[in-house]
Amino acid sequence: MIFNKLYQIAYNLPGEVLDLNDKQISFVYKKLIDWLSEAIQMIDGSFFNPANKNRYKDLIQERMGLFF
């Protein structure tokens, strides 16, 4: 849990440097969530073999989990 919070702080820092407000930073997080479903669909339709598709989807979901 603390590790996730550190990632959020590190991710929010560029937003704060760019002078983004909390609403704008939240919007970026929402876009990441929306992107995840699109990325999963693109991976499912890719030419990867099934094992690599699953590993790639797991990796993306694991990395997204660092922020949420």
PyMOL commands that place a pseudoatom at each C-alpha (Angstrom):
pseudoatom trace, name=CA, resn=MET, resi=1, chain=A, elem=C, hetatm=0, pos=[0.000, 0.000, 0.000]
pseudoatom trace, name=CA, resn=ILE, resi=2, chain=A, elem=C, hetatm=0, pos=[2.790, 2.424, 0.880]
pseudoatom trace, name=CA, resn=PHE, resi=3, chain=A, elem=C, hetatm=0, pos=[4.571, 1.447, -2.329]
pseudoatom trace, name=CA, resn=ASN, resi=4, chain=A, elem=C, hetatm=0, pos=[1.480, 2.412, -4.376]
pseudoatom trace, name=CA, resn=LYS, resi=5, chain=A, elem=C, hetatm=0, pos=[1.277, 5.748, -2.582]
pseudoatom trace, name=CA, resn=LEU, resi=6, chain=A, elem=C, hetatm=0, pos=[4.928, 6.463, -3.426]
pseudoatom trace, name=CA, resn=TYR, resi=7, chain=A, elem=C, hetatm=0, pos=[4.213, 5.750, -7.095]
pseudoatom trace, name=CA, resn=GLN, resi=8, chain=A, elem=C, hetatm=0, pos=[1.209, 8.092, -6.993]
pseudoatom trace, name=CA, resn=ILE, resi=9, chain=A, elem=C, hetatm=0, pos=[3.338, 10.825, -5.437]
pseudoatom trace, name=CA, resn=ALA, resi=10, chain=A, elem=C, hetatm=0, pos=[6.030, 10.302, -8.064]
pseudoatom trace, name=CA, resn=TYR, resi=11, chain=A, elem=C, hetatm=0, pos=[3.389, 10.334, -10.794]
pseudoatom trace, name=CA, resn=ASN, resi=12, chain=A, elem=C, hetatm=0, pos=[1.654, 13.429, -9.424]
pseudoatom trace, name=CA, resn=LEU, resi=13, chain=A, elem=C, hetatm=0, pos=[4.913, 15.348, -9.121]
pseudoatom trace, name=CA, resn=PRO, resi=14, chain=A, elem=C, hetatm=0, pos=[5.227, 16.090, -12.874]
pseudoatom trace, name=CA, resn=GLY, resi=15, chain=A, elem=C, hetatm=0, pos=[1.592, 17.242, -12.825]
pseudoatom trace, name=CA, resn=GLU, resi=16, chain=A, elem=C, hetatm=0, pos=[2.391, 19.604, -10.000]
pseudoatom trace, name=CA, resn=VAL, resi=17, chain=A, elem=C, hetatm=0, pos=[5.539, 20.819, -11.782]
pseudoatom trace, name=CA, resn=LEU, resi=18, chain=A, elem=C, hetatm=0, pos=[3.371, 21.488, -14.843]
pseudoatom trace, name=CA, resn=ASP, resi=19, chain=A, elem=C, hetatm=0, pos=[1.026, 23.380, -12.527]
pseudoatom trace, name=CA, resn=LEU, resi=20, chain=A, elem=C, hetatm=0, pos=[-1.884, 20.981, -13.025]
pseudoatom trace, name=CA, resn=ASN, resi=21, chain=A, elem=C, hetatm=0, pos=[-4.622, 21.050, -10.428]
pseudoatom trace, name=CA, resn=ASP, resi=22, chain=A, elem=C, hetatm=0, pos=[-6.002, 17.950, -8.677]
pseudoatom trace, name=CA, resn=LYS, resi=23, chain=A, elem=C, hetatm=0, pos=[-8.917, 17.710, -11.109]
pseudoatom trace, name=CA, resn=GLN, resi=24, chain=A, elem=C, hetatm=0, pos=[-6.556, 17.617, -14.093]
pseudoatom trace, name=CA, resn=ILE, resi=25, chain=A, elem=C, hetatm=0, pos=[-4.320, 15.011, -12.451]
pseudoatom trace, name=CA, resn=SER, resi=26, chain=A, elem=C, hetatm=0, pos=[-7.406, 12.888, -11.667]
pseudoatom trace, name=CA, resn=PHE, resi=27, chain=A, elem=C, hetatm=0, pos=[-8.414, 13.160, -15.319]
pseudoatom trace, name=CA, resn=VAL, resi=28, chain=A, elem=C, hetatm=0, pos=[-5.038, 11.700, -16.327]
pseudoatom trace, name=CA, resn=TYR, resi=29, chain=A, elem=C, hetatm=0, pos=[-5.626, 8.750, -13.986]
pseudoatom trace, name=CA, resn=LYS, resi=30, chain=A, elem=C, hetatm=0, pos=[-9.081, 8.251, -15.538]
pseudoatom trace, name=CA, resn=LYS, resi=31, chain=A, elem=C, hetatm=0, pos=[-7.545, 8.242, -19.006]
pseudoatom trace, name=CA, resn=LEU, resi=32, chain=A, elem=C, hetatm=0, pos=[-5.105, 5.547, -17.870]
pseudoatom trace, name=CA, resn=ILE, resi=33, chain=A, elem=C, hetatm=0, pos=[-8.013, 3.384, -16.712]
pseudoatom trace, name=CA, resn=ASP, resi=34, chain=A, elem=C, hetatm=0, pos=[-9.800, 3.923, -20.041]
pseudoatom trace, name=CA, resn=TRP, resi=35, chain=A, elem=C, hetatm=0, pos=[-6.589, 3.159, -21.918]
pseudoatom trace, name=CA, resn=LEU, resi=36, chain=A, elem=C, hetatm=0, pos=[-6.173, -0.145, -20.089]
pseudoatom trace, name=CA, resn=SER, resi=37, chain=A, elem=C, hetatm=0, pos=[-9.334, -1.646, -21.576]
pseudoatom trace, name=CA, resn=GLU, resi=38, chain=A, elem=C, hetatm=0, pos=[-8.321, -0.461, -25.050]
pseudoatom trace, name=CA, resn=ALA, resi=39, chain=A, elem=C, hetatm=0, pos=[-4.828, -1.896, -24.599]
pseudoatom trace, name=CA, resn=ILE, resi=40, chain=A, elem=C, hetatm=0, pos=[-6.247, -5.269, -23.539]
pseudoatom trace, name=CA, resn=GLN, resi=41, chain=A, elem=C, hetatm=0, pos=[-8.448, -5.339, -26.649]
pseudoatom trace, name=CA, resn=MET, resi=42, chain=A, elem=C, hetatm=0, pos=[-5.485, -4.480, -28.871]
pseudoatom trace, name=CA, resn=ILE, resi=43, chain=A, elem=C, hetatm=0, pos=[-3.380, -7.223, -27.288]
pseudoatom trace, name=CA, resn=ASP, resi=44, chain=A, elem=C, hetatm=0, pos=[-6.208, -9.739, -27.746]
pseudoatom trace, name=CA, resn=GLY, resi=45, chain=A, elem=C, hetatm=0, pos=[-6.349, -8.845, -31.443]
pseudoatom trace, name=CA, resn=SER, resi=46, chain=A, elem=C, hetatm=0, pos=[-2.583, -8.934, -31.910]
pseudoatom trace, name=CA, resn=PHE, resi=47, chain=A, elem=C, hetatm=0, pos=[-0.422, -11.580, -33.549]
pseudoatom trace, name=CA, resn=PHE, resi=48, chain=A, elem=C, hetatm=0, pos=[1.213, -12.603, -30.259]
pseudoatom trace, name=CA, resn=ASN, resi=49, chain=A, elem=C, hetatm=0, pos=[0.845, -16.243, -29.358]
pseudoatom trace, name=CA, resn=PRO, resi=50, chain=A, elem=C, hetatm=0, pos=[-1.658, -16.855, -26.551]
pseudoatom trace, name=CA, resn=ALA, resi=51, chain=A, elem=C, hetatm=0, pos=[1.007, -17.314, -23.856]
pseudoatom trace, name=CA, resn=ASN, resi=52, chain=A, elem=C, hetatm=0, pos=[2.665, -14.001, -24.736]
pseudoatom trace, name=CA, resn=LYS, resi=53, chain=A, elem=C, hetatm=0, pos=[-0.709, -12.243, -24.882]
pseudoatom trace, name=CA, resn=ASN, resi=54, chain=A, elem=C, hetatm=0, pos=[-1.450, -13.375, -21.345]
pseudoatom trace, name=CA, resn=ARG, resi=55, chain=A, elem=C, hetatm=0, pos=[1.995, -12.396, -20.057]
pseudoatom trace, name=CA, resn=TYR, resi=56, chain=A, elem=C, hetatm=0, pos=[1.771, -8.965, -21.697]
pseudoatom trace, name=CA, resn=LYS, resi=57, chain=A, elem=C, hetatm=0, pos=[-1.729, -8.321, -20.300]
pseudoatom trace, name=CA, resn=ASP, resi=58, chain=A, elem=C, hetatm=0, pos=[-0.574, -9.439, -16.840]
pseudoatom trace, name=CA, resn=LEU, resi=59, chain=A, elem=C, hetatm=0, pos=[2.431, -7.116, -17.033]
pseudoatom trace, name=CA, resn=ILE, resi=60, chain=A, elem=C, hetatm=0, pos=[0.338, -4.104, -18.024]
pseudoatom trace, name=CA, resn=GLN, resi=61, chain=A, elem=C, hetatm=0, pos=[-2.212, -4.781, -15.286]
pseudoatom trace, name=CA, resn=GLU, resi=62, chain=A, elem=C, hetatm=0, pos=[0.571, -5.227, -12.740]
pseudoatom trace, name=CA, resn=ARG, resi=63, chain=A, elem=C, hetatm=0, pos=[2.145, -1.903, -13.723]
pseudoatom trace, name=CA, resn=MET, resi=64, chain=A, elem=C, hetatm=0, pos=[-1.215, -0.134, -13.645]
pseudoatom trace, name=CA, resn=GLY, resi=65, chain=A, elem=C, hetatm=0, pos=[-1.741, -1.574, -10.182]
pseudoatom trace, name=CA, resn=LEU, resi=66, chain=A, elem=C, hetatm=0, pos=[1.216, 0.476, -8.989]
pseudoatom trace, name=CA, resn=PHE, resi=67, chain=A, elem=C, hetatm=0, pos=[-0.810, 3.634, -9.492]
pseudoatom trace, name=CA, resn=PHE, resi=68, chain=A, elem=C, hetatm=0, pos=[-4.134, 2.482, -8.044]
for i in range(1, 68): cmd.bond("trace and resi %d" % i, "trace and resi %d" % (i + 1))
show_as sticks, trace
zoom trace
